[in-house]
Amino acid sequence: QVQLVESGGGLVQPGGSLRLSCVGSGFSFRSYLMSWYRQAPGQERELVANINLGGGITNYADSVKGRFTISRDNAENTVYLHMNSLKPEDTAVYYCKADPVFVGWARYWGQGTQVTVSS
């Protein structure tokens, strides 16, 4: 059974930090590009960051550049999102996504974890 399980969300004050984790199981994690998305109430889901298979190439949305860092540990089938200097506008449900590098393989989404930035 394929699973992507996010954790680490919660309530944090502006300027604070959180680390999100997403553990994959039931598929070949090393063969998947990994991404974090977020969706705020009433808004479309947007890409936050992604990372290539080996972890050496990363991309970020302009709104989080310099504050968020994506990383992965293929030995632990885990992708992380380190979030610093959090702002109220970062409040959203954060999802991880796995995209295969091979044509015809399925892509997967996690169930999401809530991040709320508020004083």
C-alpha positions in Angstrom: 0.0 0.0 0.0 1.4 3.4 -1.1 1.5 6.0 1.6 2.9 9.6 2.0 2.5 10.7 5.6 3.2 14.3 6.5 3.9 15.5 10.1 5.3 18.4 11.9 2.6 21.0 11.4 1.1 23.1 14.1 0.6 26.6 15.5 3.6 28.9 15.5 4.1 32.6 16.1 5.2 35.0 13.4 9.0 34.7 13.0 9.1 31.2 14.3 10.2 27.9 12.7 8.8 24.5 11.9 10.1 21.4 10.2 7.7 19.3 8.2 8.4 15.7 7.4 6.9 13.4 4.8 7.6 9.7 4.9 6.9 7.6 1.8 6.3 3.8 1.7 5.1 1.3 -0.8 6.9 2.8 -3.7 10.4 3.4 -5.0 11.1 6.7 -3.2 14.5 7.1 -4.8 12.9 7.2 -8.3 10.5 10.1 -7.5 10.9 13.8 -7.6 9.5 15.2 -4.3 7.6 18.4 -3.8 5.9 20.4 -1.1 2.7 22.2 -2.0 0.3 24.3 0.1 -3.3 25.4 0.0 -4.7 28.2 2.0 -8.5 28.6 2.5 -10.2 29.8 -0.6 -7.1 29.6 -2.7 -5.6 27.2 -5.2 -2.9 24.7 -4.2 0.5 26.1 -5.0 4.0 24.7 -5.4 6.3 25.7 -2.5 9.4 23.7 -3.3 10.7 20.7 -5.1 13.9 18.5 -5.1 15.4 16.2 -7.5 16.2 12.5 -7.0 19.6 12.9 -5.4 18.8 16.1 -3.5 21.3 18.3 -5.3 18.8 20.5 -7.2 16.1 22.4 -5.5 13.5 25.0 -6.6 11.4 27.4 -4.5 8.5 29.7 -4.9 9.5 33.3 -4.8 7.4 33.8 -1.7 9.5 31.4 0.4 13.0 31.8 -1.1 15.6 32.4 1.6 13.2 31.2 4.4 12.4 27.6 3.5 14.7 24.7 2.7 13.7 21.4 1.2 15.8 18.3 1.7 15.5 14.6 1.4 16.9 11.4 3.0 16.6 8.6 0.5 17.8 6.1 3.1 14.8 7.0 5.3 12.3 7.6 2.4 11.7 11.1 3.8 11.5 14.6 2.5 11.7 17.6 4.8 10.6 21.2 4.6 12.5 23.5 7.0 10.5 26.7 7.4 12.1 29.7 9.1 10.9 33.3 9.6 7.3 32.2 9.2 4.7 34.8 8.3 0.9 34.7 8.7 0.6 34.4 5.0 2.3 31.0 5.2 -0.7 29.6 7.0 -2.0 26.7 4.9 -2.4 23.0 4.6 1.0 21.6 3.4 1.1 18.6 1.2 3.9 16.5 -0.1 3.8 15.0 -3.6 5.8 12.3 -5.4 6.3 12.5 -9.1 7.8 9.6 -10.9 10.7 9.9 -13.4 9.4 7.0 -15.4 6.5 7.4 -17.8 3.4 5.5 -16.8 4.2 5.3 -13.1 1.6 6.9 -10.8 2.1 10.1 -8.8 1.1 10.3 -5.1 -0.1 12.9 -2.7 0.0 13.0 1.1 -3.0 13.8 3.3 -1.7 17.2 4.4 -0.6 18.8 7.6 -1.9 22.2 8.9 0.5 25.0 9.5 -0.9 28.1 11.3 1.2 31.2 11.8 -0.5 33.5 14.3 0.2 35.5 17.4 
